[in-house]
Amino acid sequence: MIAVLLTIAVACVWLGSFGFARFGSAYDRLHCVTFVAVTGGFFVVVAAFLADGVSDRALKVLLFFLLTLANGAAVAHATGRAVMRRTEDGAE
């Protein structure tokens, strides 16, 4: 089961990477980055808890995932705002 969850996480990362390469606008690419962070990280956290139960290592993985989500939200907001200001100025 753990191998299946990690395989799904890797598939999510590949799917997000292909979407990032395929999409043209910066807003669409932001969605791909967020998709990778949320789905890939979630499956890794679930796999860690299945492998170790509630242990120090699994809790560290969960903490890292939560920090990644918080940091990713802040960076995505700042990036989206920068793209919006750039397109308002006419430079694309």
C-alpha positions as CSV (number, residue, x, y, z in Angstrom):
1,M,0.0,0.0,0.0
2,I,2.9,2.4,0.8
3,A,4.4,1.8,-2.6
4,V,1.1,2.6,-4.3
5,L,0.8,5.8,-2.4
6,L,4.3,6.9,-3.2
7,T,3.7,5.9,-6.9
8,I,0.6,8.1,-6.9
9,A,2.6,11.0,-5.4
10,V,5.2,10.6,-8.2
11,A,2.4,10.5,-10.8
12,C,0.9,13.7,-9.4
13,V,4.3,15.4,-9.6
14,W,4.7,14.3,-13.2
15,L,1.2,15.4,-14.1
16,G,1.8,18.8,-12.6
17,S,5.2,19.1,-14.4
18,F,3.5,18.3,-17.8
19,G,0.7,20.8,-17.0
20,F,3.3,23.4,-16.1
21,A,5.1,22.8,-19.4
22,R,1.9,22.8,-21.4
23,F,0.0,25.7,-20.0
24,G,0.8,29.2,-21.4
25,S,-0.3,31.7,-18.8
26,A,1.3,32.3,-15.5
27,Y,-1.9,31.9,-13.6
28,D,-2.5,28.4,-15.0
29,R,1.1,27.5,-14.2
30,L,0.5,28.6,-10.6
31,H,-2.3,26.1,-10.4
32,C,0.1,23.3,-11.5
33,V,2.6,24.2,-8.8
34,T,-0.1,24.2,-6.1
35,F,-1.5,20.9,-7.4
36,V,2.0,19.3,-7.0
37,A,2.5,20.7,-3.5
38,V,-0.9,19.6,-2.2
39,T,-1.5,16.2,-3.8
40,G,2.1,15.0,-3.8
41,G,2.7,16.0,-0.2
42,F,-0.6,14.6,1.0
43,F,0.2,11.1,-0.4
44,V,3.7,11.2,1.1
45,V,2.3,12.1,4.5
46,V,-0.2,9.3,4.4
47,A,2.5,6.8,3.3
48,A,4.7,8.0,6.2
49,F,1.9,7.4,8.7
50,L,1.2,4.0,7.3
51,A,4.8,3.0,7.4
52,D,5.6,4.3,10.9
53,G,2.4,5.0,12.6
54,V,2.4,8.0,14.8
55,S,6.1,8.4,15.2
56,D,8.6,11.3,15.3
57,R,9.5,10.7,11.7
58,A,5.9,10.7,10.5
59,L,5.1,13.8,12.5
60,K,8.1,15.6,11.0
61,V,6.8,14.7,7.5
62,L,3.4,16.2,8.5
63,L,5.0,19.3,9.9
64,F,7.1,19.8,6.7
65,F,4.0,19.3,4.6
66,L,2.1,21.9,6.6
67,L,5.0,24.4,6.4
68,T,5.2,23.8,2.7
69,L,1.5,24.5,2.3
70,A,1.7,27.7,4.3
71,N,4.8,28.9,2.5
72,G,3.4,27.8,-0.9
73,A,0.3,29.8,-0.3
74,A,2.2,33.0,0.6
75,V,4.6,32.6,-2.4
76,A,1.7,31.8,-4.8
77,H,-0.2,34.9,-3.6
78,A,2.9,37.1,-4.1
79,T,3.6,35.6,-7.5
80,G,0.0,36.1,-8.6
81,R,0.0,39.7,-7.5
82,A,3.3,40.3,-9.3
83,V,1.9,38.8,-12.5
84,M,-1.2,40.9,-12.2
85,R,0.7,44.1,-11.7
86,R,3.0,43.1,-14.6
87,T,0.0,42.6,-17.0
88,E,-1.6,45.8,-15.8
89,D,1.6,47.7,-16.9
90,G,1.3,46.1,-20.4
91,A,4.4,44.0,-20.2
92,E,3.7,40.3,-20.8
